[in-house]
């Protein structure tokens, strides 16, 4: 079987821990090169550990390699725009870590570059590729929990004090903050499961006085047809990654919404109606599914991605509105 030849821009932790192993499990993709901007020794070490053929001491050199079809970009958020555009100019298809950009205007520039150079772009919301979410939508569509009127989503974890000083999540200059890092998942899942775009957001945040980033956030959103939703994200609470959907007849709880891989890929769906609950378990390899989906689209020349640029742009627009609401303290209406 023909495989897409991938290069990786940087030796970031998520690449080593999650994506490179997932590329190894994929049937239609192979990592052939890795680049670093901070010393070739680190790239050589990662390449040796994962049997990657080529290493480069600059991102430019990797992008110039004609034997690379696509690149994965796990760089800090503030660098996404520059390197997505550079990759597009070199004709490389792109899988870029979330959030794709710092704001919607940045992403519009990135999207335009990808269109001009005829390359596919996909934002790496890996959770989206786990089968539990399509199953949730099926249950809602069946009418089992009645008419949905409210949804809640939350993603939190405790970032230890000793790790904060040199962590990019805490850097205002590098696109840090809990909304960008984990709140973006919660916002995305609200839009994904409800199948609609919010009309307004009203967000409250606790901002760290030293790092100047949002560590704790609670947001309230309104959707068409009177549907309401809320989300929260935090660096100061224990690990929690879930969403809950409430209807007139019952509810659905998804307690492993974003990181089922922490439980061997097992996602859980708990449905309760009339005081009686049942649980469904669905297994999925979300990182592998993400890679194979984009790689197959590249191989087939297919421009219809399950997670396309319009989805990314709409999520960025909501994130922009969240930060505007935090800044002004007011409810922000989104243009439809």
Number of C-alpha atoms within 10 A of each C-alpha: 6 10 17 25 17 24 28 27 26 24 22 14 11 12 21 15 10 13 21 21 15 22 21 15 17 20 17 19 24 21 26 19 24 27 27 22 15 12 12 15 13 17 23 22 14 18 20 13 10 14 14 19 12 16 24 22 19 17 19 17 11 23 27 13 14 10 14 20 22 28 27 27 27 22 21 19 23 19 16 23 19 13 21 28 20 18 26 26 16 18 21 28 26 26 25 24 21 24 26 30 28 21 20 19 14 17 22 17 16 24 22 13 18 24 13 12 16 15 22 26 27 24 21 23 23 21 24 22 21 26 17 24 21 14 14 19 14 12 16 21 13 10 14 18 21 17 15 20 16 21 23 22 27 26 28 23 16 12 18 10 8 8 9 14 12 9 11 16 24 25 17 14 12 15 22 23 26 26 28 21 21 23 25 22 26 24 28 22 26 26 18 17 16 20 11 12 21 25 16 20 25 22 24 19 23 14 16 13 8 7 17 15 21 25 22 21 23 18 21 18 26 18 20 12 7 11 16 18 24 21 24 24 31 27 23 15 13 12 14 19 21 19 23 20 23 20 18 14 14 20 22 24 21 22 19 21 27 25 20 22 19 10 11 11 18 19 24 20 22 16 22 18 16 9 7 8 12 10 13 13 12 16 16 19 20 22 26 23 21 26 26 21 18 27 27 18 15 19 14 9 11 12 14 10 15 14 19 14 20 11 17 24 20 16 25 25 18 26 23 18 21 28 20 17 21 22 12 12 13 14 17 21 16 14 8 6
